[in-house]
Amino acid sequence: MSLPRLTIIGSGCAGLSLARAIGQDKKAEIALITDKPATDRSEHIWGFWHMPWLDDAAGQATHKWHKWRFMSDDISVIHHSDEHPYHMLSSTQWLSYCTAQSGTKETISPITDTAVKDDIGKDTPQAPYFDSRPKPAPEGALLQHFLGQMLKTSQPVFDPSIATLMDFRCDQSQGLHFIYLLPTAPDTALIESTLFTDTPLQDAFYEEAIKRYMTQNYPGIAYDVTRTEKGIIPLADCRDTKAPNHAIGARGGALRPSSGYAFTFIQKQVAEIIAHHDKTGTWRATSPLSARDLWMDKVFLRVLSKHPTTSARLFMRLAKALTGTEFACFMSGTARWPLIAKIIFAMPKLTFISAALAVIAKGGRA
């Protein structure tokens, strides 16, 4: 008996993660259509906290940390979690693994909305499809933009037992700016200069920020840059509202607007697609983020955009209020109402009430 055919558009994280899940259990014959093969994509590092739906990804991770920290000029907060360690995953390794597990090959073809509508998306049980092509960011959206370098130092200076998720001890003249540092060995680390603003900067700004950070925190230590990565992530709701049941990845609401984290929510979305098919025999995608979390993110982004000079203190305040396990659950979308209440009470009330009223007045837009 032949398998039913299912089309996946795009061979990025969302498209190949879904192909992997379908191919592992041989639930369908996959037609993977893309205008850019996975092998042409530059390597990036994806981070996530281990959750039940991430066992496969955790097995492919290159490093994990049970401790992580946040730093500013006057405070340092260290989190610890045995249950939800923070993982580092190479995009190249994950996409290669997914390709092998899917048992399919890509078809390289120009993809247009007309092609999707006329040739692929018949929207019938006999011709299901999922579209992972990212939509453009909404006009005026806040952006997370970064440049990272993998460093090899001349001496062992890093502590590979603890990751630094946000270090605000860097130039804040261009907006909210922090250093992200993932040490994988005493002499090896990924270090990224990251900003939350509406306009990306020239590469020289991020490179200088990394150089200055190394000089200030590891004086006299020489190092080589072995690899560079950079990116721009919209901090916004980028869902496809015209075909929501076919959209996956950022297009399907798997991008957390307040943080730019997407990998964990893509894997959660994939797990939900498979569970729905196992239960009903039909294919349907839904957003892995709850309406509550999306609402909170809109309010939080409103605060960040209107109060950039105090935003670092808000992140530090949030980190200080939560345990490591609580923070991991909140960032991964599994926080229950008692934890949500704890977060709300930790934030400055007037600032967030004002932001919430503004979001309401704008019809739910940040």
C-alpha positions in Angstrom: 0.0 0.0 0.0 1.5 3.3 -1.1 1.8 6.2 1.4 -0.2 9.4 1.1 1.7 12.3 -0.4 2.3 15.5 1.7 4.1 18.6 0.4 6.4 20.7 2.5 7.6 24.1 1.2 11.0 25.2 2.4 14.0 23.4 3.7 14.9 25.5 6.8 14.4 24.5 10.4 10.6 24.2 10.3 10.3 22.4 7.0 13.0 19.8 7.7 12.0 19.3 11.3 8.5 18.4 10.2 10.0 16.2 7.4 12.1 14.4 10.0 9.1 13.7 12.3 7.0 12.4 9.4 9.8 10.4 7.8 10.8 8.7 11.1 7.4 7.0 11.4 6.8 6.8 7.6 3.5 8.6 7.9 3.5 10.0 4.4 5.6 10.3 1.2 7.1 13.8 1.5 7.6 16.2 -1.4 10.1 18.8 -0.1 10.1 21.8 -2.3 12.5 24.7 -1.8 14.2 27.5 -3.7 17.3 27.2 -1.5 18.8 23.8 -0.5 19.6 23.2 3.1 23.3 22.7 2.2 23.5 26.3 1.0 22.6 27.8 4.4 25.3 29.2 6.6 25.8 27.7 10.1 24.1 29.2 13.1 23.8 28.2 16.7 20.3 27.6 18.1 19.6 27.6 21.8 16.8 26.0 23.8 15.9 24.7 27.2 15.3 20.9 27.3 11.5 20.2 27.3 9.7 16.9 26.8 9.2 17.5 23.0 12.9 18.2 22.5 14.5 14.8 23.3 15.6 14.3 19.7 17.1 17.8 19.5 18.9 17.4 22.8 20.5 14.2 21.5 22.0 16.2 18.6 23.1 19.2 20.7 26.8 19.9 20.9 26.8 21.3 24.5 24.5 21.9 27.4 24.6 24.0 30.6 22.7 23.5 33.8 23.7 27.0 34.9 23.3 30.3 33.1 23.6 33.9 34.2 22.6 37.5 33.5 24.8 40.4 34.3 24.6 44.2 34.5 26.9 46.9 35.9 25.6 46.3 39.5 24.2 42.8 39.7 24.7 39.2 38.6 22.0 36.6 38.6 22.8 32.9 38.3 20.1 30.3 37.4 20.4 26.6 37.8 18.1 23.8 36.6 18.7 20.1 36.6 15.5 19.4 34.7 15.8 22.0 32.0 19.4 22.5 31.0 20.2 25.1 28.2 21.4 23.5 25.0 23.5 24.6 22.1 22.7 23.1 18.7 24.4 23.6 15.3 21.9 24.4 12.6 24.1 22.5 10.0 24.1 19.4 12.2 20.4 19.6 12.9 19.4 20.1 9.3 21.6 17.3 8.1 20.2 15.0 10.7 16.6 15.9 9.7 17.4 15.4 6.1 18.7 11.9 6.8 15.8 11.0 9.0 13.2 12.3 6.6 14.3 9.9 3.8 13.5 12.4 1.1 15.3 14.7 -1.3 14.7 18.3 -2.0 13.2 19.5 -5.2 14.8 22.9 -6.1 12.2 25.1 -7.7 11.2 28.8 -7.7 8.4 29.1 -5.2 5.8 31.8 -5.6 2.4 32.4 -3.9 0.8 31.6 -7.3 2.6 28.3 -7.5 1.5 27.4 -3.9 -2.1 28.3 -4.7 -2.4 26.7 -8.2 0.0 23.8 -8.1 0.5 22.8 -4.5 -2.1 24.1 -2.1 -5.3 22.4 -3.2 -6.4 22.4 0.5 -7.9 18.9 0.3 -7.2 15.8 2.4 -5.7 14.3 -0.8 -3.2 17.1 -1.4 -2.2 18.5 2.0 0.8 20.9 2.3 2.7 22.9 4.8 4.4 26.2 4.0 7.5 27.2 6.1 8.5 30.3 4.1 8.9 33.2 6.5 6.8 36.3 5.9 8.3 39.8 6.0 8.4 41.5 9.3 5.5 44.0 10.0 6.5 47.6 9.2 8.1 49.3 12.2 8.7 46.0 14.1 11.4 45.8 16.7 14.3 43.7 15.5 16.8 41.4 17.3 20.0 41.7 15.3 23.3 40.2 16.1 26.7 39.1 15.0 28.6 36.3 16.7 32.1 34.9 16.5 33.4 31.5 17.5 36.6 32.3 19.4 39.7 30.1 20.1 41.8 31.7 22.9 45.5 31.4 23.5 44.9 30.4 27.1 42.1 28.7 29.0 40.0 31.6 30.3 36.3 30.5 30.0 34.2 28.5 32.5 32.4 25.9 30.3 30.1 25.0 33.2 28.0 28.2 32.9 26.5 30.1 30.0 26.0 33.9 29.9 22.7 34.6 28.3 22.6 38.4 28.8 25.5 40.6 29.8 24.5 44.3 29.6 28.0 45.6 30.4 28.5 46.9 26.9 27.8 50.0 24.8 24.1 51.0 25.2 24.4 54.1 23.0 22.5 52.4 20.1 19.7 50.9 22.1 19.2 47.8 24.2 22.5 45.8 23.8 23.9 42.7 25.4 26.6 40.1 25.0 25.6 36.4 24.7 28.5 34.0 25.6 28.4 30.2 25.3 31.7 28.6 26.4 32.2 25.1 25.1 35.7 24.6 26.5 38.1 26.6 28.6 39.6 28.1 25.4 36.6 28.0 23.1 33.3 30.1 23.1 30.7 31.6 20.9 30.2 35.2 21.7 27.5 37.4 20.2 26.8 41.1 20.2 23.0 41.4 20.2 20.7 44.4 20.0 16.9 45.0 20.2 16.3 48.0 18.0 14.4 48.8 14.8 17.5 49.2 12.6 20.4 46.8 12.1 24.0 48.2 12.3 27.1 47.8 10.3 29.2 44.7 11.1 31.9 46.8 12.5 29.8 47.8 15.5 29.2 44.2 16.7 32.8 43.2 16.0 34.1 46.2 18.0 31.7 45.3 20.8 33.0 41.7 21.0 36.6 42.9 20.9 36.0 45.5 23.7 34.2 42.8 25.8 37.1 40.4 25.5 39.6 43.2 26.3 37.7 44.3 29.4 36.9 40.8 30.8 39.9 38.8 29.6 42.7 41.4 29.3 45.9 40.3 27.5 44.3 37.2 26.0 44.9 36.7 22.3 42.3 34.8 20.3 41.4 33.7 16.7 38.0 34.0 15.2 37.2 30.6 13.6 33.7 31.3 12.4 31.2 34.2 12.2 27.5 34.2 12.1 24.9 37.0 12.0 21.2 37.4 11.7 18.1 39.5 12.0 15.0 38.2 13.8 11.7 40.2 13.9 10.3 40.6 17.4 6.8 40.5 16.1 3.8 38.2 15.4 4.6 37.0 11.8 1.8 34.5 11.4 0.1 33.8 8.0 -3.6 34.6 8.8 -4.8 33.7 5.3 -3.8 30.0 5.5 -3.1 29.4 9.2 -3.7 25.6 9.1 -0.9 25.2 6.5 1.7 27.6 8.0 4.6 26.3 10.1 7.7 27.9 11.6 7.6 31.7 12.0 4.9 31.8 9.4 2.8 29.6 11.6 3.4 31.5 14.9 6.4 29.5 16.1 8.5 32.6 16.7 8.3 34.0 20.3 7.9 37.8 19.7 9.4 38.9 23.0 12.7 36.9 22.6 13.2 35.8 19.1 13.4 32.2 20.3 11.9 29.9 17.6 13.6 26.5 17.7 11.8 25.1 20.7 8.4 26.3 19.4 9.0 24.9 16.0 9.7 21.5 17.6 6.6 21.9 19.8 4.5 22.7 16.7 5.9 19.7 14.8 5.0 17.5 17.8 1.4 18.9 17.8 1.0 18.3 14.1 2.0 14.7 14.5 -0.2 14.2 17.5 -3.2 15.7 15.6 -2.6 13.4 12.7 -2.3 10.4 14.9 -5.6 11.3 16.5 -7.6 12.4 13.5 -5.8 11.1 10.4 -5.7 14.7 9.0 -2.9 17.3 8.7 -3.3 20.6 10.4 -0.9 23.2 12.0 -1.7 25.5 14.9 0.4 28.1 16.6 2.4 26.6 19.5 2.1 29.9 21.4 -0.9 30.5 23.6 -3.1 33.7 23.1 -2.1 34.6 26.7 1.6 34.5 25.9 1.2 36.4 22.7 -0.7 39.1 24.5 2.0 39.4 27.2 4.6 39.6 24.6 2.9 42.5 22.8 2.8 44.4 26.1 6.4 43.6 26.9 7.5 44.7 23.4 5.6 47.9 23.8 7.5 48.6 27.0 10.9 47.8 25.3 10.2 50.1 22.4 9.0 53.0 24.6 11.6 52.6 27.4 14.8 51.4 25.7 17.1 53.0 28.4 15.5 51.1 31.2 14.9 47.8 29.3 18.1 46.1 30.6 16.8 46.6 34.2 13.5 44.9 33.2 15.4 41.8 32.0 17.5 41.7 35.1 14.4 42.2 37.3 12.7 39.3 35.6 15.8 37.1 35.9 16.1 37.9 39.6 12.5 37.1 40.3 12.6 33.6 38.9 14.4 30.3 39.5 16.2 28.6 36.7 13.4 26.1 36.2 10.8 28.8 36.3 12.7 30.9 33.7 13.2 27.9 31.4 9.4 27.1 31.6 8.4 30.7 30.9 10.8 31.1 28.0 9.6 27.8 26.6 5.9 28.6 26.8 4.9 26.1 29.6 4.4 28.6 32.4 1.2 28.1 34.4 -0.8 30.9 36.0 0.9 30.9 39.4 4.2 31.6 37.6 2.6 34.2 35.3 1.3 36.0 38.4 4.8 35.9 39.9 6.2 37.5 36.8 3.5 40.2 36.7 4.1 41.2 40.3 7.9 41.4 39.6 7.4 44.0 36.9 6.9 47.8 37.4 3.1 48.1 37.6 2.5 51.6 36.1 4.8 51.0 33.2 3.1 47.8 32.2 -0.4 48.9 32.8 0.2 51.9 30.6 1.6 49.6 27.9 -1.3 47.2 28.2 -3.8 50.0 27.8 -1.9 51.2 24.7 -2.0 47.8 23.1 -5.7 47.6 23.8 -6.2 51.0 22.2 -4.3 49.9 19.1 -6.5 46.8 18.7 -4.0 44.3 20.1 -0.9 45.6 18.2 2.3 46.4 20.1 
